[in-house]
């Protein structure tokens, strides 16, 4: 009788985990600054990994050591600018007891739309880059911005009579008013003070029960 030959089947090896990239904060900051410079000087359509690397004074390989591809770079660029914008908003959300809920909100919106605020500059910058991202990346960024905004709004809205909406809905509404205000300013249809008044009235009225 012939012996049976049994083949030994080895289980497939798990794919090796990609090594975490060592991110140099200074290099990343230089890349983001170069990206902003190129957008403001030449427009978002001029952005490429090679152009950004050249503007930052580093090699293309160094850029890829910090970012997966151009979309990853642009996503993180906008996310960083959104975070900086949020940091600029935080002091304005420190409402004071000597003002009414509505007056505190008026002061907040006036600071956001002040001529020296980051709102307009960053909104125009982010909008230009935003169009280069895919739909899922754009939605993820907006959700991230709304989620970061939610805790600030929750504290700021606590003193008013609010509609029973989830805080994320309030955040989405506030972002929509911010976008509308920026659009009014960019198209020169209203002054900074007029936009602040319109946004304040629209948003606070929309939250009254």
N, C-alpha and C positions, 0 to 999 in steps of 0.2 A: 504494500500500500504506500502510495506517495505521501510524503510529509506535506502538511499544509503550511504555507508561508503566510504568516500574518503580518500585514504592514502596520507599522507603528505610526500613528497619526499624531503629530505634535500640535498642540494648540497654537494658534497664531499669536505672535507676540503683540503686546499692546503697543500702539504707536508711541514713540518717544515724545514726551512733553516738550514743547518749544521752550528754549531757555528765555527767562525773563530778560528783557532788555534793560540795560543800565542807563537810566535817564539822567543826563546832566542838566540840572535846572537852568544853568546859565546858557547852555546851548539851546535848550528849548525856548527860553525867553528871547534869544537872538533870532531864532527861526520865526517866532510870532511877530517880533518887531519888523523883521524883513518882509513878512507877509503883509502887514499893515502898510508899510511904506510902498510896496508894489501896488496894492489896491488903490491907495490914494493917488499915486503918481500915474499909473498906467491903466488902472481898471482891473476888475477881477478876471477878465478874460486873459490877462497877461500872466496869470499865475501858472507856474509849473514847478516841479521839484528842482529842476536845474536853475531856474531863475531865482527861486527862493534861496537856494544854497549859495548862489553867487552873491546875492544881496546881503546874506548873512556872513559872508566871508568864510564859508566852510565847504567841505566836499559833499557831493551828492550822497556818498556812502554814509556820511555822518548823519545826514537827514534820515536815511532809512534805518539807522541804528535807533532812532527815536520815534519813528512813525512807520506804520505798515505801508501806507501809500498816501497819495495826495488827499483823498477823501478823509482818511484818518487824521491827517494834519489839519485840514480845514475844520473838521468837526471839533477837534480839541482847541483850535484857535478861537472859534466862536464860543465854546464852552468857557474858556478862560475869560473872554471879554464879558460874557454874561455874569460870571462870578464877580468880576471887578465892579460891574454895574450894580449888582446886588449889594456889595459891600458899601458902595456909595449911597445906597438907599437906607441902609440900616439906621444911621443916626436920625434920619427924618421920621422913622417909625417910632421913635421914643416920644410917645404922646405925653403931654403935660396935663396935670390936674386943673390948672387954672383956665383951661380952654374947654369948650364943649366938644363933643364927639365930632360934630360937623366942622367946627373951626380947626380942630387938629388935622382932619383930612384935607381941608383947604390948604393949610400950611405945608402938608406933605406934598401935595400935587404941585404947589408953587415951587417947591425945592426941586422936584423931579424935572420940571420944565423950565427952570431958570436958565438964562442964556449961557452960564458957565458950567452947567451940569454935563455929565457924560451921556445923558440919554440920547441926545440928537446925534452926537458924533459916533457913538457906538452903534446906534440903530442903523445909520446909513452904512457904516462899515460892514456890519453883520448881514444886512440885507443884500449887499452886493455879493458877498461870499456865499450866502444861503442858497442862491440860485444854482450854485455849482454842485450842491449836495443832492443825493437821492432823496426820494420822498420819505423813506423810513428814517433816514438820518435827520431830516428836517423835523419830523414829528417827534423824534426822541429828544432833540434839543429843546423844542417848545415845552414838552412835558417836564423836562429837567428844570427849565426856567420857572415853570408854574409850581413845581414841587418845592423849589427853593424859596419861592415867594410865599407859599402857603402859610408857614409859621408866622411870618411877619404880618400877613393879612389877618390871621386868626387873632393875634393880639390887638391889632388895630381895629378890627371890626367888633371886638367884644363889647364896646361901650354903646353900640347902636342897636336899634330894633331891626333885626335882620330877617330876611326871608329864610325859610328853612332849607337852604341849599347846601350841598357838600362844599367844603372849603376849596376843593379843586375847581369847582364851578365859579366861585367868587374870584379865584386866581385867574382863570381863563378869561373872565369878563374884564378884569382889571388890565390884563395884557392886551385885550382887544381895544380898550380905551387908550392905552399907551400908544399902540400902533396907529390908531386914528389921529391922536394928537400929533405924533411925529409927521404923519402924512400932511396934516394941515400946515405945519411949519415948513416942511420941505417945499410945498407948493405955494408958500407965501400967501395963504388965504387968511391967516390970522397971526397976531403977535403972540409972543410967549405968554403974556399975561392973559390974553383972550383964550388961548388954548388951555391954560391951567384952569380957568373958570369953566370952560365947557366940559373938560374931563371931570372936574370936581362935581359939578351939578349932575352930569350924566351918571357917574358911578355911584354917588351917594343916594341919588333919587332911585336908582335901580335896586338899592338894597333896603329901601324903606318898606316896612310892611303895611 
